[in-house]
Structure formats: C-alpha cells, structure tokens
C-alpha cells in the first residue's frame, strides 16, 4: 500500500511538471490549478477564495495566504488576409487571503484576479489586420472618423475598416472580498460577505514605426455580495453551496489620442457554486464541484431563432433595410447589448483527488467548462472557448505553521468561428503558480 502511494505521488509530480496548454478559470488559485475542484474545501485557508464556510473547520488562529502565478498563451486566428498568432505572456497574477478563526466563527478577506491578467500584442506588418481590428476594437463612429481623417481607414466594398497593423492591449479584473463564516453546529455552517470588483483595460493600435492612431484606457468598479452554507457529516463529507450576485462595474473610457470619453460598463454574471468533499480516515479527499454562471437569455426570448448558432438573430434588421449591401451587416458583429441574447449560461464541472503522503499532499484533477458567448458576440482578441482541463500539483507542510503549494494544469480548447465562419479562433496557454500559507498566531 505504501509503495502504491509513492508511485501515485510520483505520477502526480510528473503531471505537474509536464502540464501545459492552460487557461485558468474564474477559480484560478493554485489549489484549483492542481485539483480542478475546490468548491468544497473545508480544511485550508484557500476556502476563502471559494466558499468561506470551510474556514470554520480551521484551528483557532490567524492565517495568511500569498500566491503568485504566471501565464503564457497563444491565441490563433484565421481571417481574410490577416492570419496570425498572439503569444504575449502575463508575468504576474496575484492572490492573497487573510482569515481569523475563533470558536465557531471566522472573519476573512481575499484579493484575486478572477479572470486572470490578459495581455495581447498583434503585429501583422505585411497584410495589416483590418477585419480583426474592426471586430476586436469595437470602434464607434467618433473614433472611426478620427482614423479616417488620419488616413488610417480603407474601403472593402461598402465597408470601411481601420488600416492598422498592430494592436496592443491588457485587461484584468481585481476582486476583493470581505465577510464572515459561522457554524451553528458541527453539521451546519453559513457564510456571507461583500465584494468590490475593479476592471482595468488599456488598448492601443496604429502603424508600426509610424505612431499610434488609437489608444483607450478604461477603469470601472462595482459592488456585489455572496451567501453560502455547508452541511457536513462527522468530518467524513461536506456539501457546500454558494450564490454570488451579479457585478455591474461602471466607470469611464478615455481616448488619449482625441481626449474623448464615454461611460463604460463591464459585467460579471451571478453564479451558483456547489461542491462535495468526501474525506477518508487516511487523509484522502475526493472533491466534486459544479458551477453555473447565469450569463444569458434572461427573459429576453431569443429561443425562436432559425439558425443553430444564432447568427441571424443578431442582425439589426432596420439597419439592414436601410443598407442595401449584404456587407452592411459587418459593423453589427461587435455591436448590440451583450447582456441580452448574446450570452449563454456557462456550466463548469470539476473532479479532484488529494492524498496525504508523509506530510505531503499531492493532487490531480480534471474539469470541463462550456462556452459562454455565442459566436456573434465573440471578441477575437480575447476569445471565449469551451475547454477540457487536467491539472496536477503538490502541497508540502514544511512545519506546523507553514505550507508551500505549487500547481499547473493543461486545457484543451474547442475551436470556434464567428462572422459567418470567416474568422476562426483557437487558444492555448500555460499557467503555473506557487503559494505559501502561514498560521501567524
């Protein structure tokens, strides 16, 4: 039995080292990378990132958790006269959690990047990237007019597109949570708290060696909340549930080239997170999680659209009637209200296994997540694709008060196409992280 555990430990470490092709989900802590399922973690400080009811199972004291991740990725696209790849890495994805547990209650705070830190830098100096820029930058008439006056547009039939050959950008969400957890008994606990979410994005585009013709900076923030519970049975199993309300972040988008501003709004959908953790007397833990993000089709009635991928349902028919050319539908690919019928509910499921071997906790897991956005609402600069993932990693208890954790995972993405299948999108990435947890008091 002992040799079996050691062989399994070696396999888990091997998977952790070789893991590649990652795209972290909204649950992007290091423990999730290695196990792909942490919705029902009950004996670790990292439950502050998921369902904080698990904090009531910690020993009394003060806990700190610090995490660092990096991500490299490749976004590939195939589009008329502008095929290419983008592989700008993200060198710093932070994570921090604090918890104080006393008696039946716990107070906590956490800070994380729920959708990672995404950077892009497209350069296609020979052919340019007019259609990619048109679909990805979401240029309004004011900005198109400025580019036109600068001679940075060209005409494709009746369609006017930006004549750019580089796009550079970065965007991220930073989310802080504060709340508490309280156990009524050994079998029942509750949690609740508030969330402040901050969105930041920068985009620029132009001609290589000739200057920038377009640059915007966006910042927005919003408030939300969450509530959850845990039902446990004699430290053998735990069932957790958590509901988080929608995030509506509002702010300002500034165009630094023409000193032009407009109101910006970004959203994160509400979601329900369910987790099951089955514990054994030998220190093994089997974890199962399911999350549904309520992103789309909320009472907007787009279910009678004739085409399977909803393409024709996104057309503004009055606009089309006033523009005789069929190419006039092109400007609609990036427009519209993305809150109504352009999103689908996202479903994510994960399975993870963690063992205890000589003070070490190796873990492996796999997950699957569906695509949230319909093809017509995709941004090819940051494609949203369904994916299957496998992860591995190791947690080491170096002393009674300090533990170190590392993890990685591989994700396999499903290619999608937009604009009547003229734009093909795919994505791969690699993410690795390391963290430290400390029992300070």
Residue pairs with C-beta under 8 A, 6 or more apart in sequence:
5 355
5 357
6 357
8 355
8 357
8 362
9 355
9 357
9 360
9 362
11 364
12 362
12 363
12 364
12 392
12 393
12 394
13 362
13 392
13 394
14 392
15 364
15 390
15 391
15 392
16 34
16 391
16 392
16 393
16 394
16 406
16 407
16 408
17 408
19 390
19 391
19 392
19 408
19 409
19 410
19 430
19 432
20 408
20 410
20 430
21 410
21 411
21 412
21 428
21 429
21 430
22 33
22 71
22 389
22 408
22 409
22 410
22 411
22 429
22 430
22 431
22 432
23 73
23 387
23 389
23 411
23 413
23 427
23 428
23 429
23 431
24 32
24 33
24 69
24 71
24 93
24 116
24 409
24 431
25 32
25 348
25 367
25 369
25 389
26 114
26 115
26 293
27 38
27 39
27 49
27 50
27 291
28 69
28 93
28 112
28 113
28 114
28 115
28 116
28 431
29 38
29 46
29 49
29 67
29 95
29 112
29 433
29 435
30 46
30 67
30 69
30 95
30 393
30 405
30 406
30 407
30 433
30 434
30 435
31 38
31 41
31 44
31 46
31 363
31 393
31 395
31 405
31 407
32 38
32 350
32 391
32 407
33 69
33 391
33 393
33 407
33 408
33 409
33 431
33 432
33 433
34 352
34 363
34 364
34 365
34 391
34 392
34 393
34 394
34 395
34 405
34 406
34 407
34 408
34 409
35 287
35 350
35 352
35 353
35 354
35 363
35 364
35 365
35 391
35 393
35 407
36 350
36 351
36 352
36 365
36 366
36 367
36 389
36 390
36 391
36 409
37 275
37 287
37 288
37 289
37 350
37 351
37 352
37 365
37 367
38 46
38 47
38 49
38 50
38 275
38 287
38 289
38 352
39 50
39 51
39 240
39 242
39 273
39 274
39 275
39 287
39 289
39 290
39 291
39 350
40 50
40 51
40 54
40 230
40 238
40 239
40 240
40 275
40 276
40 277
40 287
40 288
40 289
41 47
41 50
41 51
41 54
41 275
41 277
41 287
42 54
42 57
42 230
42 232
42 238
42 240
42 277
42 279
43 54
43 57
43 58
44 54
44 58
44 437
45 55
45 58
45 63
45 64
45 65
45 97
45 99
45 437
46 65
46 97
46 437
47 53
47 54
47 55
48 55
48 65
48 97
48 98
48 99
48 108
48 109
48 110
48 177
49 95
49 97
49 110
49 112
50 242
50 273
50 275
51 191
51 228
51 230
51 240
51 241
51 242
51 273
51 275
52 99
52 106
52 108
52 179
52 180
52 181
52 191
52 193
52 228
53 181
53 183
53 189
53 190
53 191
53 228
53 229
53 230
53 240
53 242
54 181
54 230
54 238
54 240
55 99
55 101
55 106
55 108
55 181
55 191
56 101
56 104
56 105
56 106
56 181
56 182
56 183
56 189
56 230
57 232
58 99
58 101
58 106
59 101
59 439
60 101
60 102
60 103
61 100
61 101
61 439
61 440
61 441
62 98
62 99
62 100
62 439
62 440
62 441
63 97
63 98
63 99
63 100
63 101
63 437
63 438
63 439
63 440
64 96
64 97
64 98
64 437
64 438
64 440
65 95
65 96
65 97
65 98
65 435
65 436
65 437
65 438
66 95
66 96
66 435
66 436
66 437
67 94
67 95
67 96
67 112
67 433
67 434
67 435
68 92
68 93
68 94
68 95
68 433
68 434
68 435
69 92
69 93
69 94
69 95
69 116
69 431
69 432
69 433
70 89
70 90
70 91
70 92
70 93
70 431
70 432
70 433
71 89
71 90
71 93
71 116
71 117
71 429
71 430
71 431
72 87
72 89
72 90
72 429
72 430
72 431
73 87
73 88
73 89
73 90
73 427
73 428
73 429
73 430
74 85
74 86
74 87
74 427
74 428
74 429
75 85
75 86
75 87
75 120
75 381
75 382
75 383
75 425
75 426
75 427
76 84
76 85
76 86
76 425
76 426
76 427
77 83
77 84
77 85
77 132
77 380
77 423
77 424
77 425
77 426
78 423
78 424
79 131
79 132
79 380
79 422
79 423
79 424
80 131
80 422
81 127
81 128
81 130
81 131
82 124
82 127
82 128
82 129
82 130
82 131
82 132
84 122
84 124
84 129
86 120
86 121
86 122
86 381
88 119
88 120
88 121
89 119
90 116
90 117
90 118
90 119
92 117
93 113
93 116
93 117
93 431
93 433
94 111
94 112
94 113
95 110
95 111
95 112
95 113
95 433
95 435
96 110
96 111
96 112
97 108
97 109
97 110
97 111
98 108
98 109
98 110
99 106
99 107
99 108
99 109
100 106
100 107
100 108
104 182
104 183
104 184
105 180
105 181
105 182
105 183
106 180
106 181
106 182
107 179
107 180
108 177
108 178
108 179
108 180
108 181
108 193
109 176
109 177
109 178
110 176
110 177
111 174
111 175
111 176
111 177
112 174
112 175
113 172
113 173
113 174
113 175
114 173
114 175
114 197
114 268
115 172
115 173
116 172
116 431
117 170
117 171
117 172
118 170
118 171
118 172
118 382
119 169
119 170
120 167
120 168
120 169
120 170
120 381
120 382
121 166
121 167
121 168
121 169
122 129
122 132
122 166
122 167
122 168
122 381
123 165
123 166
123 208
124 165
124 166
125 165
125 166
125 208
126 165
127 165
128 163
128 164
128 165
129 164
129 165
129 166
129 167
130 154
130 156
130 161
130 162
130 163
130 164
131 161
131 419
131 422
131 423
132 167
132 380
132 381
132 423
133 139
133 161
133 162
133 164
133 167
133 205
134 161
134 162
134 330
134 331
134 334
135 333
135 334
135 379
135 380
135 418
135 419
135 423
136 167
136 334
136 379
136 380
136 381
137 162
137 167
137 203
137 205
137 214
137 334
137 381
138 334
138 335
138 379
139 147
139 162
139 214
140 262
142 258
142 260
143 214
143 255
143 258
143 260
144 153
144 160
144 162
146 213
146 214
146 257
146 258
147 153
147 162
147 163
147 213
147 214
148 160
150 213
151 163
152 162
152 163
152 164
152 206
152 207
152 213
153 160
153 161
153 162
153 163
154 160
154 161
154 163
155 161
156 327
157 325
157 327
158 323
158 325
158 327
158 328
159 327
159 328
159 330
159 331
162 205
162 213
162 214
163 207
164 205
164 206
164 207
164 213
164 214
165 207
165 208
166 205
166 206
166 207
166 208
167 203
167 204
167 205
167 381
168 203
168 204
168 205
169 201
169 202
169 203
169 204
169 381
170 201
170 202
171 199
171 200
171 201
171 202
171 382
172 199
172 200
172 201
173 197
173 198
173 199
173 268
174 197
174 198
174 200
175 195
175 196
175 197
175 198
176 195
176 196
176 197
177 193
177 194
177 195
177 226
178 193
178 194
179 191
179 192
179 193
179 194
179 226
180 191
180 192
180 193
181 189
181 190
181 191
182 189
182 190
182 191
183 189
183 190
184 190
186 232
186 234
187 231
187 232
187 233
188 229
188 230
188 231
188 232
189 229
189 230
189 232
190 227
190 228
190 229
190 230
191 226
191 227
191 228
191 229
191 230
191 242
192 225
192 226
192 227
192 228
193 225
193 226
194 223
194 224
194 225
195 223
195 224
195 225
195 226
195 244
195 247
196 221
196 222
196 223
197 221
197 222
197 223
197 224
197 247
197 249
197 268
198 219
198 220
198 221
198 249
199 218
199 219
199 220
199 221
199 249
199 251
199 266
200 218
200 219
201 216
201 217
201 218
201 219
202 215
202 216
202 217
202 218
203 214
203 215
203 216
204 212
204 214
204 215
204 216
205 212
205 213
205 214
205 215
206 212
206 213
206 214
207 213
212 257
213 257
214 255
214 257
215 255
215 256
215 257
216 253
216 254
216 255
216 256
217 253
217 254
217 256
218 251
218 252
218 253
218 254
218 264
218 266
219 251
219 252
219 264
220 249
220 250
220 251
220 252
220 264
220 265
220 266
221 249
221 250
221 251
222 247
222 248
222 249
222 250
223 247
224 244
224 245
224 246
224 247
224 268
224 270
225 244
225 245
226 242
226 243
226 244
226 245
227 242
227 243
228 240
228 241
228 242
228 243
228 273
229 240
229 241
229 242
230 238
230 239
230 240
230 241
231 238
231 239
231 240
232 238
232 239
235 279
236 278
236 279
237 276
237 277
237 278
237 279
238 275
238 276
238 277
238 279
239 274
239 275
239 276
239 277
240 273
240 274
240 275
240 276
240 277
241 272
241 273
241 274
241 275
242 272
242 273
243 270
243 271
243 272
243 273
244 270
244 271
244 273
245 270
246 267
246 268
246 269
246 270
247 267
247 268
248 265
248 267
249 265
249 266
249 267
249 268
250 263
250 264
250 265
251 263
251 264
251 265
252 261
252 262
252 263
252 264
253 261
253 262
253 263
253 264
254 260
254 261
255 261
267 339
269 293
269 294
269 295
269 343
269 346
270 293
270 294
271 291
271 292
271 293
271 294
272 291
272 292
272 294
273 289
273 290
273 291
274 289
274 290
274 291
275 287
275 288
275 289
275 290
276 287
276 288
276 289
277 285
277 286
277 287
277 288
278 285
278 286
278 287
279 285
282 356
283 355
283 356
283 361
284 353
284 354
284 355
284 356
285 352
285 353
285 354
285 355
286 351
286 352
286 353
287 350
287 351
287 352
287 353
287 354
287 365
288 349
288 350
288 351
288 352
289 348
289 349
289 350
289 352
290 347
290 348
290 349
290 350
291 346
291 347
291 348
291 349
292 345
292 346
292 347
292 348
293 345
293 346
293 348
293 372
294 345
295 343
295 344
295 345
295 346
295 372
296 340
296 341
296 342
296 343
296 344
296 345
296 372
296 374
297 303
297 341
297 343
297 344
297 345
298 339
298 340
300 340
300 341
301 341
302 310
302 313
302 340
302 341
305 312
305 313
306 312
307 313
309 374
309 375
309 376
310 341
310 342
310 374
310 375
310 376
311 375
311 376
311 420
313 341
314 332
314 333
314 336
314 341
314 342
314 374
314 376
314 377
315 329
315 332
316 332
316 335
316 336
319 328
319 332
320 328
320 329
330 419
333 376
333 418
333 419
334 379
336 342
336 377
338 377
341 374
342 373
342 374
342 376
342 377
343 372
343 373
343 374
343 377
344 370
344 371
344 372
344 373
344 374
345 372
346 369
346 370
346 371
346 372
347 369
347 370
348 367
348 368
348 369
348 370
349 367
349 368
349 369
350 365
350 366
350 367
350 368
351 365
351 366
351 367
352 363
352 364
352 365
352 391
353 363
353 364
353 365
354 361
354 362
354 363
354 395
355 361
355 362
355 363
359 396
359 397
360 394
360 395
360 396
360 397
361 394
361 395
361 396
361 397
362 392
362 393
362 394
362 395
363 391
363 392
363 393
363 394
363 395
363 407
364 390
364 391
364 392
365 390
365 391
365 392
366 388
366 389
366 390
366 391
367 388
367 389
367 391
368 386
368 387
368 388
368 389
369 386
369 387
369 389
370 386
371 384
371 385
371 386
371 414
371 416
372 384
373 384
375 416
375 417
375 418
375 419
376 418
376 419
378 384
378 416
378 418
378 425
380 418
380 423
380 425
383 416
383 425
383 426
383 427
385 413
385 414
385 415
385 416
385 425
385 426
385 427
386 413
386 414
387 411
387 412
387 413
387 414
388 411
388 412
389 409
389 410
389 411
389 412
390 409
390 410
391 407
391 408
391 409
391 410
392 407
392 408
392 409
393 405
393 406
393 407
393 408
394 405
394 406
394 407
395 403
395 404
395 405
396 403
396 404
396 405
397 403
398 404
400 439
401 438
401 439
401 440
402 436
402 437
402 438
402 439
403 436
403 437
404 434
404 435
404 436
404 437
405 434
405 435
405 436
405 437
406 432
406 433
406 434
406 435
407 432
407 433
408 430
408 431
408 432
408 433
409 431
411 428
411 429
413 426
413 427
413 428
415 424
415 425
415 426
416 424
416 425
416 426
417 423
417 424
417 425
418 425
